Every structure is written in C-alpha cells, then in structure tokens.
Amino acid sequence: TRAWPTWARYTVTVLAVFATLGFSLVLPPQLPGTPFLPFFLAIIICSALFDHGSGMVAVLLSAALSKWYLIAPTGTLNVNSADDIAGLALFVAIGLTTAGILEALHRVASDLTRANERLVASEGDKDLLLQEASHRFNNELTMLTALLRLQARGLQDESARAALDTTADRVHVLGKVHERLRRVNHSAVVDTREFITSLCDDLKTALVGLRPIGMKVEIESHAAGACGSGRLDHQ
C-alpha cells in the first residue's frame, strides 16, 4: 500500500476519516473519549498502511471534522471554549506523535528487511565459494593420487613402489571422505551408517597391501548432529 500513487493514498485516507466521522455521529455524546477517540483508529490505520504524510492528513482532517460536526458550536471552525481548544491541541499533538512513531517503526522494519536480504545474499555467496573451494580441493586430491600412481609405475624398487601406492591409496581415501561430507541447506549432511561403513571399506582397501585386515562394522543410521552408536572390531 505504501507503493500506491499519492492520490490513491490520500483518497483512501480521506474516506477513512469520513467513515470514522459517520461512526462517531451515531455514538452516544456522553461516551468517554468522544469525539476524538474514534479518529485515532483512522490515524493509526492510515499511518501504518501508507506513510507519514497520510497520517498527518488524517490528524488534521479529523481535528477539523470533529470541530465542525461534534464540538459546539457546530457548523463552524471557531472554538469558543478554552477546554475545547486544549482538547483539540492535545488531539493534534498525540495524533502527529502517533503518526511519527508508526513511520519510524516502518523505517526500522524496512531497514531490518533489507539487512536480512543482504545476509541471505551473503550466505548464498559464501555457499558458492565453499562449493568452489570443495570442488577444487577434490580435484587437487584426485590429481595428487594420479601423480603418485604414475610415479610408482616408473620405479624399479618394489619397496618404493609399494610406499607410493600406499600413499596414493590413502590420499584416495581422503578424497572419498571429502566427497561424502557435503553441505546442503547450510548444514553438513552425513548418514552415519553409510559414511562409516564406506570409510572402513576405503581404509581396508588402502591398508590391505601392508598386512592382512579383517573388519566387522555395526553402525546405526543417523543424520548429522545426532549421536550414532556402533561397534568396530579391527583385527
């Protein structure tokens, strides 16, 4: 509603004030708070829906209509009573203050909304950078594994070749671990059963060339952040 054209905002404001006047005319004259209290509703609504200018128009128009129709002598803007003058002045002061406070609250809310949008955009940029860094790190590990295997093939010394092959296997395991740790919706998502079982398989593959290995893995399936329980027997 704050993006409406100026003429539309002020037209709705005037209609709201006149509707409040019609409501005030049917209220009992002795009702506490009359004739000004019902107009505060129009002031609050117009200030919240539109802007400070609409709130000011609502305040001034409400004061004029109250004097013309509801405060004796009616049919004129002349004020003969000091009490009526004080009442009108107090109504205008409170109305303008209310409109100003609502405008300030709207600006604070708008600033918070823009700040939140910037934070969301920054979070998206951070995720993109993390994904790019993760992708590059994985490529580096893959390249390192390939270089180690290639270097091992050119060696004649069996012990040196076995050492390089073992190192390549361990780097490959590190790459596998890195692939399984993925960031989804701003949080790391890992299934404990799949992660630990696959990790043990990779470790077994990497170490089987050094000595005989037997593994028995029992692990429950939990999402990241939950406490998984299991048992690993390593021989």
NORTA-V93108 format. One record per backbone hydrogen bond with DSSP energy under -0.5 kcal/mol. NH is the residue of the N-H (numbers start at 1). CO is the residue of the C=O. If there is no record, write none. Layout:
# NORTA-V93108
nh->NH co->CO
nh->NH co->CO
This chain:
# NORTA-V93108
nh->4 co->1
nh->9 co->5
nh->10 co->6
nh->11 co->7
nh->12 co->8
nh->13 co->9
nh->14 co->10
nh->15 co->11
nh->16 co->12
nh->17 co->13
nh->18 co->14
nh->19 co->15
nh->20 co->16
nh->21 co->17
nh->22 co->18
nh->23 co->19
nh->24 co->20
nh->25 co->21
nh->26 co->22
nh->26 co->23
nh->27 co->24
nh->31 co->28
nh->34 co->31
nh->36 co->33
nh->37 co->33
nh->39 co->36
nh->40 co->36
nh->40 co->37
nh->41 co->37
nh->41 co->38
nh->42 co->38
nh->43 co->39
nh->44 co->40
nh->45 co->41
nh->46 co->42
nh->47 co->43
nh->48 co->44
nh->49 co->45
nh->50 co->46
nh->55 co->51
nh->56 co->52
nh->57 co->53
nh->58 co->54
nh->59 co->55
nh->60 co->56
nh->61 co->57
nh->62 co->58
nh->63 co->59
nh->64 co->60
nh->65 co->61
nh->66 co->62
nh->67 co->63
nh->68 co->64
nh->69 co->65
nh->70 co->65
nh->70 co->66
nh->71 co->66
nh->72 co->70
nh->75 co->68
nh->76 co->73
nh->80 co->78
nh->85 co->81
nh->86 co->82
nh->87 co->83
nh->88 co->84
nh->89 co->85
nh->90 co->86
nh->91 co->87
nh->92 co->88
nh->93 co->89
nh->94 co->90
nh->95 co->91
nh->96 co->92
nh->97 co->93
nh->98 co->94
nh->99 co->95
nh->100 co->96
nh->101 co->97
nh->102 co->98
nh->103 co->99
nh->104 co->100
nh->105 co->101
nh->106 co->102
nh->107 co->103
nh->108 co->104
nh->109 co->105
nh->110 co->106
nh->111 co->107
nh->112 co->108
nh->113 co->109
nh->114 co->110
nh->115 co->111
nh->116 co->112
nh->117 co->113
nh->118 co->114
nh->119 co->115
nh->120 co->116
nh->121 co->117
nh->122 co->118
nh->123 co->119
nh->124 co->120
nh->125 co->121
nh->126 co->122
nh->127 co->123
nh->128 co->124
nh->129 co->125
nh->130 co->126
nh->131 co->127
nh->132 co->128
nh->133 co->129
nh->134 co->130
nh->135 co->131
nh->136 co->132
nh->137 co->133
nh->138 co->134
nh->139 co->135
nh->140 co->136
nh->141 co->137
nh->142 co->138
nh->143 co->139
nh->144 co->140
nh->145 co->141
nh->146 co->142
nh->147 co->143
nh->148 co->144
nh->149 co->145
nh->150 co->146
nh->151 co->147
nh->152 co->148
nh->153 co->149
nh->154 co->150
nh->154 co->151
nh->155 co->152
nh->161 co->157
nh->162 co->158
nh->163 co->159
nh->164 co->160
nh->165 co->161
nh->166 co->162
nh->167 co->163
nh->168 co->164
nh->169 co->165
nh->170 co->166
nh->171 co->167
nh->172 co->168
nh->173 co->169
nh->174 co->170
nh->175 co->171
nh->176 co->172
nh->177 co->173
nh->178 co->174
nh->179 co->175
nh->180 co->176
nh->181 co->177
nh->182 co->180
nh->182 co->189
nh->184 co->182
nh->184 co->187
nh->187 co->184
nh->189 co->182
nh->190 co->188
nh->192 co->190
nh->192 co->222
nh->195 co->191
nh->196 co->192
nh->197 co->193
nh->198 co->194
nh->199 co->195
nh->200 co->196
nh->201 co->197
nh->202 co->198
nh->203 co->199
nh->204 co->200
nh->205 co->201
nh->206 co->202
nh->207 co->203
nh->208 co->204
nh->210 co->207
nh->211 co->207
nh->216 co->233
nh->218 co->231
nh->220 co->229
nh->222 co->220
nh->226 co->223
nh->228 co->226
nh->231 co->218
nh->233 co->216
nh->234 co->232
nh->235 co->214
